[in-house]
Amino acid sequence: MGRQFRIACPPGQEAELLRAVDYLDRKMREIRDSGKVVGVERIAVMVALNITYELLALQGSGGFDIEVYRRRIAAMEIAIDQALSRQDELF
């Protein structure tokens, strides 16, 4: 909504951060444009509550949990690394 903030971001995660910024900005503009909530702070709180509700509803319905997938991917990477290291011993 036209404001800029300086925040830290882990290397390589800039694209994800920008997607989050775009999503947040879009949601804040939707609330502002509805005319039901006035003031940036109140809009931010309403958006935070809405996003939290969406997340909890998704988790409660057995939906997508990114941490589960991150752990699975990490386990796959370990298995692949181990398999490849054994291949190196063959040659």
Residue pairs with C-beta under 8 A, 6 or more apart in sequence:
1 25
1 28
1 29
1 32
1 40
1 43
3 40
7 17
9 17
24 47
24 51
27 47
27 50
27 51
28 43
28 44
28 47
31 37
31 43
31 46
31 47
31 50
32 43
37 43
37 46
57 63
58 64
59 65
